[in-house]
Amino acid sequence: MALSLDVVGGVPYVAMVLIGIWFPQKWHIFALAVIGSFLTLLGYFLSPSGDIAWVVLTNRGMALFAIWITALLIANYKQKLAISQYIRSRAVREYQRVLTLVLILAAAAVIIAASSIGILYETACKQQLLHLTEVAQTQGRMMEAMARHEQQEDEHENNLESALIETLAQIKDAHNRYSGLGQSEVVLARREGNQISFLLSHSHGRLGEPEPVPINSLKAEPMRRALSGRSGTMEGLDYRGAIVLATYEPVVIFKNVGVIAKIDMSEIRRPFIQAGILATIIAAIVTGLGTALFLFVSNPMIR
């Protein structure tokens, strides 16, 4: 503080004011400027006399000017920096809000699409059950009518085996001439001892006789129920071990013969899975384009 009066003794205190650029509050800068000003004036009174008075006062005035100009410049810089940080943080928050809104809308679109596909899937299963029930019941009642007719025509009225053979021959001939079952399958079978013997399988326009299945096997559950005299619908394993939606009916007149109409669950699910994948791709593309357009329009307002 006690420097020669021909030296600008207050100028070193400018460095002290510059330290305020790292202080968190703006008033810290002015506090340092006040301290520097006080020390500059104190140095004036404690410095030895003898120099020209106006030179000394000019030096000290220039020192005070430098201290306060530095303080004001630093305070203005910190104020602009704070405003810039506020604007930047606000812009980041706005972008976050926009992205959150986009994610919410995308999630809502996915939920709506999934719900719609689920409802359509349930409706399709119900319609398939109605169709399969109609097919199975028609086949069962038709076989019973044909068997009764064969019994009336046959001189051995109670020969059910003969009636079954004749009825089965006519059923095979009818199925051989008809290919309108679509993706569904009609299966006829009878119980022979401890196994299920299949008499007819009509699927995709082709006739066949699947290999026998043990009666206690986990496969062919719909047919096992039909052979036990029950009728109804279920989702379970067929003779191949594939999961199917099936309607089962007993052919009452033969007591140990059953008919089922079924369709693979994979056949029912395939179009809905394809629709779900396509809807997901379209939703992703539309969401991406919508997000880009929304950001393009809202970007000037955010800035």
C-alpha positions as CSV (number, residue, x, y, z in Angstrom):
1,M,0.0,0.0,0.0
2,A,2.8,2.4,0.7
3,L,4.2,2.9,-2.8
4,S,5.8,6.0,-4.3
5,L,3.1,8.5,-5.3
6,D,4.3,8.6,-8.9
7,V,3.3,5.0,-9.4
8,V,-0.2,3.9,-10.0
9,G,-0.3,2.1,-6.6
10,G,-4.0,1.0,-6.9
11,V,-3.6,-0.9,-10.2
12,P,-2.4,-4.2,-8.5
13,Y,-5.9,-4.4,-6.8
14,V,-7.4,-4.9,-10.3
15,A,-6.1,-8.4,-10.1
16,M,-7.9,-8.9,-6.9
17,V,-11.2,-7.8,-8.6
18,L,-10.5,-10.2,-11.4
19,I,-10.6,-13.0,-8.9
20,G,-14.3,-12.3,-8.6
21,I,-15.0,-13.9,-11.9
22,W,-14.9,-17.3,-10.2
23,F,-17.2,-16.2,-7.3
24,P,-20.8,-17.4,-7.5
25,Q,-22.5,-14.1,-6.7
26,K,-22.3,-10.7,-8.5
27,W,-22.0,-8.8,-5.2
28,H,-18.8,-10.6,-4.5
29,I,-17.2,-8.6,-7.4
30,F,-18.4,-5.3,-6.0
31,A,-17.2,-6.2,-2.5
32,L,-13.7,-6.9,-3.9
33,A,-13.9,-3.5,-5.8
34,V,-14.8,-1.7,-2.6
35,I,-11.9,-3.4,-0.8
36,G,-9.5,-2.5,-3.6
37,S,-10.8,1.1,-3.6
38,F,-10.3,1.3,0.1
39,L,-6.8,0.0,-0.1
40,T,-6.0,2.4,-3.0
41,L,-7.1,5.4,-0.9
42,L,-5.4,4.1,2.2
43,G,-2.2,3.8,0.2
44,Y,-2.5,7.4,-0.8
45,F,-2.6,8.6,2.8
46,L,0.2,6.2,3.9
47,S,2.6,6.9,1.0
48,P,5.4,9.5,1.5
49,S,4.6,13.0,0.3
50,G,6.8,15.1,-2.0
51,D,5.4,14.2,-5.4
52,I,3.3,16.5,-7.5
53,A,-0.2,16.5,-6.0
54,W,-2.1,16.4,-9.3
55,V,0.0,13.6,-10.6
56,V,-0.6,11.5,-7.5
57,L,-4.3,12.2,-7.6
58,T,-4.4,11.4,-11.3
59,N,-2.7,8.1,-10.7
60,R,-5.0,7.2,-7.8
61,G,-8.0,8.2,-9.9
62,M,-6.9,6.1,-12.8
63,A,-6.4,3.2,-10.4
64,L,-9.9,3.6,-9.0
65,F,-11.3,3.9,-12.5
66,A,-9.5,0.7,-13.6
67,I,-10.8,-1.1,-10.5
68,W,-14.5,-0.2,-11.0
69,I,-14.4,-0.6,-14.8
70,T,-13.0,-4.1,-14.3
71,A,-15.7,-4.8,-11.7
72,L,-18.5,-3.6,-14.0
73,L,-17.1,-5.5,-17.0
74,I,-16.8,-8.7,-14.9
75,A,-20.3,-8.2,-13.4
76,N,-21.8,-7.6,-16.9
77,Y,-20.0,-10.7,-18.2
78,K,-21.3,-12.8,-15.4
79,Q,-24.8,-11.5,-15.9
80,K,-24.7,-12.3,-19.6
81,L,-23.2,-15.7,-18.8
82,A,-26.0,-16.4,-16.3
83,I,-28.6,-15.3,-18.9
84,S,-27.0,-17.5,-21.5
85,Q,-26.9,-20.5,-19.1
86,Y,-30.6,-19.9,-18.2
87,I,-31.6,-19.7,-21.8
88,R,-29.6,-22.8,-22.6
89,S,-31.0,-24.8,-19.6
90,R,-34.5,-23.6,-20.5
91,A,-34.0,-24.8,-24.1
92,V,-32.8,-28.2,-22.8
93,R,-35.9,-28.4,-20.6
94,E,-38.2,-27.5,-23.5
95,Y,-36.5,-30.2,-25.7
96,Q,-36.9,-32.7,-22.9
97,R,-40.6,-31.8,-22.7
98,V,-41.0,-32.1,-26.4
99,L,-39.3,-35.6,-26.4
100,T,-41.4,-36.6,-23.4
101,L,-44.6,-35.6,-25.3
102,V,-43.5,-37.5,-28.4
103,L,-42.8,-40.6,-26.3
104,I,-46.2,-40.3,-24.6
105,L,-47.9,-40.0,-28.0
106,A,-45.9,-42.9,-29.4
107,A,-46.8,-45.1,-26.4
108,A,-50.4,-44.1,-26.7
109,A,-50.4,-45.0,-30.4
110,V,-48.7,-48.4,-29.7
111,I,-51.2,-49.1,-26.9
112,I,-54.2,-48.2,-29.1
113,A,-52.8,-50.3,-32.0
114,A,-52.1,-53.3,-29.7
115,S,-55.5,-53.1,-28.1
116,S,-57.2,-52.9,-31.6
117,I,-55.2,-55.9,-32.8
118,G,-56.0,-57.8,-29.6
119,I,-59.8,-57.1,-30.0
120,L,-59.7,-58.1,-33.6
121,Y,-57.8,-61.3,-32.6
122,E,-60.4,-62.2,-30.0
123,T,-63.2,-61.6,-32.5
124,A,-61.4,-63.7,-35.1
125,C,-61.1,-66.6,-32.6
126,K,-64.8,-66.4,-31.7
127,Q,-65.7,-66.4,-35.4
128,Q,-63.5,-69.4,-36.0
129,L,-65.1,-71.2,-33.1
130,L,-68.6,-70.6,-34.6
131,H,-67.4,-71.9,-38.0
132,L,-65.7,-74.9,-36.5
133,T,-68.7,-75.7,-34.3
134,E,-70.9,-75.6,-37.3
135,V,-68.6,-77.8,-39.4
136,A,-68.2,-80.4,-36.6
137,Q,-71.9,-80.6,-35.7
138,T,-72.8,-80.8,-39.4
139,Q,-70.4,-83.6,-39.9
140,G,-71.5,-85.5,-36.9
141,R,-75.2,-85.2,-37.6
142,M,-74.7,-86.0,-41.3
143,M,-72.8,-89.2,-40.4
144,E,-75.6,-90.2,-38.0
145,A,-78.2,-89.7,-40.6
146,M,-76.3,-91.6,-43.2
147,A,-75.7,-94.5,-40.7
148,R,-79.4,-94.7,-39.9
149,H,-80.1,-94.8,-43.6
150,E,-77.6,-97.6,-44.2
151,Q,-79.1,-99.6,-41.3
152,Q,-82.5,-99.3,-42.9
153,E,-81.2,-100.4,-46.2
154,D,-79.2,-103.3,-44.7
155,E,-81.0,-106.5,-43.9
156,H,-78.8,-106.7,-40.8
157,E,-80.3,-103.7,-39.0
158,N,-78.0,-103.8,-36.0
159,N,-74.8,-104.2,-38.0
160,L,-73.2,-100.9,-36.9
161,E,-69.8,-101.9,-38.3
162,S,-71.2,-102.3,-41.8
163,A,-73.0,-99.0,-41.5
164,L,-69.8,-97.3,-40.4
165,I,-67.9,-98.7,-43.4
166,E,-70.6,-97.5,-45.8
167,T,-70.9,-94.2,-44.1
168,L,-67.2,-93.6,-44.0
169,A,-66.9,-94.4,-47.7
170,Q,-69.6,-91.8,-48.6
171,I,-68.0,-89.3,-46.3
172,K,-64.6,-89.8,-47.9
173,D,-66.1,-89.5,-51.4
174,A,-67.8,-86.2,-50.3
175,H,-64.6,-84.8,-48.9
176,N,-62.7,-85.8,-51.9
177,R,-65.0,-83.7,-54.0
178,Y,-65.0,-80.7,-51.7
179,S,-62.1,-78.4,-50.9
180,G,-63.8,-75.5,-49.2
181,L,-62.5,-75.9,-45.7
182,G,-59.9,-73.3,-46.1
183,Q,-57.3,-73.4,-43.3
184,S,-59.4,-75.6,-41.1
185,E,-59.2,-79.4,-40.9
186,V,-61.9,-82.1,-40.3
187,V,-60.8,-85.3,-38.5
188,L,-62.7,-88.5,-38.0
189,A,-61.5,-91.2,-35.6
190,R,-62.5,-94.1,-33.5
191,R,-61.2,-95.8,-30.4
192,E,-59.7,-99.3,-30.9
193,G,-58.5,-100.7,-27.7
194,N,-55.9,-98.4,-26.1
195,Q,-55.4,-96.2,-29.1
196,I,-57.1,-93.6,-31.3
197,S,-57.3,-94.8,-34.9
198,F,-57.9,-92.0,-37.4
199,L,-60.3,-92.7,-40.2
200,L,-60.1,-89.5,-42.1
201,S,-58.2,-86.2,-42.1
202,H,-59.2,-83.5,-44.6
203,S,-57.0,-80.4,-44.6
204,H,-56.1,-77.9,-47.3
205,G,-57.9,-80.0,-49.9
206,R,-56.0,-83.2,-49.1
207,L,-57.3,-86.4,-47.6
208,G,-55.2,-88.6,-45.3
209,E,-55.2,-91.0,-42.4
210,P,-52.8,-90.0,-39.6
211,E,-50.9,-92.5,-37.5
212,P,-52.7,-93.9,-34.4
213,V,-52.2,-92.1,-31.1
214,P,-52.2,-93.9,-27.7
215,I,-55.4,-93.1,-25.8
216,N,-53.4,-91.8,-22.8
217,S,-51.1,-89.6,-24.9
218,L,-51.0,-85.9,-24.3
219,K,-51.7,-85.5,-28.0
220,A,-55.2,-85.5,-29.7
221,E,-56.9,-84.2,-26.6
222,P,-59.9,-82.8,-28.6
223,M,-60.5,-86.2,-30.2
224,R,-60.1,-88.0,-26.9
225,R,-62.9,-85.8,-25.5
226,A,-65.1,-86.6,-28.5
227,L,-64.6,-90.3,-28.1
228,S,-65.6,-90.0,-24.5
229,G,-69.0,-88.7,-25.6
230,R,-68.4,-85.1,-24.9
231,S,-68.9,-82.1,-27.2
232,G,-67.5,-78.6,-26.9
233,T,-64.6,-76.3,-27.9
234,M,-61.0,-76.1,-26.6
235,E,-57.5,-75.0,-27.3
236,G,-55.1,-77.9,-27.1
237,L,-52.7,-80.3,-28.8
238,D,-53.9,-82.3,-31.8
239,Y,-52.5,-85.6,-33.1
240,R,-49.4,-83.9,-34.4
241,G,-48.7,-82.1,-31.1
242,A,-49.5,-78.7,-32.6
243,I,-51.6,-76.2,-30.6
244,V,-55.1,-75.9,-32.3
245,L,-58.4,-74.3,-31.7
246,A,-60.9,-77.2,-32.0
247,T,-64.5,-78.2,-31.8
248,Y,-65.2,-81.8,-30.9
249,E,-68.4,-83.8,-31.4
250,P,-69.3,-87.5,-30.8
251,V,-71.0,-89.5,-33.5
252,V,-73.6,-90.9,-31.0
253,I,-74.9,-93.7,-33.1
254,F,-71.5,-95.4,-33.3
255,K,-70.6,-94.8,-29.6
256,N,-66.8,-94.9,-30.2
257,V,-66.5,-92.5,-33.1
258,G,-65.8,-88.8,-32.9
259,V,-65.3,-85.9,-35.2
260,I,-63.4,-82.7,-34.7
261,A,-63.0,-79.5,-36.7
262,K,-59.8,-77.6,-35.9
263,I,-57.4,-74.9,-37.1
264,D,-53.9,-74.3,-36.0
265,M,-53.5,-71.3,-33.7
266,S,-50.5,-70.3,-35.7
267,E,-52.8,-69.9,-38.7
268,I,-55.0,-67.6,-36.7
269,R,-52.2,-65.6,-35.2
270,R,-50.1,-65.2,-38.4
271,P,-52.1,-62.3,-40.0
272,F,-52.3,-60.5,-36.7
273,I,-48.5,-60.8,-36.0
274,Q,-47.9,-59.5,-39.5
275,A,-50.3,-56.7,-39.0
276,G,-48.6,-55.9,-35.6
277,I,-45.1,-55.8,-37.2
278,L,-46.4,-53.6,-40.1
279,A,-48.2,-51.3,-37.7
280,T,-45.1,-51.0,-35.5
281,I,-42.9,-50.1,-38.6
282,I,-45.5,-47.5,-39.8
283,A,-45.8,-46.1,-36.3
284,A,-42.1,-45.8,-35.9
285,I,-41.8,-44.0,-39.3
286,V,-44.7,-41.7,-38.6
287,T,-43.5,-40.9,-35.1
288,G,-40.0,-40.1,-36.4
289,L,-41.3,-37.9,-39.2
290,G,-43.7,-36.2,-36.8
291,T,-41.0,-35.6,-34.2
292,A,-38.7,-34.1,-36.8
293,L,-41.4,-31.8,-38.1
294,F,-42.5,-30.8,-34.6
295,L,-38.9,-30.0,-33.6
296,F,-38.5,-28.0,-36.9
297,V,-41.6,-25.9,-36.2
298,S,-41.1,-25.5,-32.5
299,N,-37.3,-24.9,-32.6
300,P,-37.5,-21.1,-33.3
301,M,-40.0,-20.7,-30.4
302,I,-37.7,-22.7,-28.0
303,R,-34.8,-20.6,-29.0
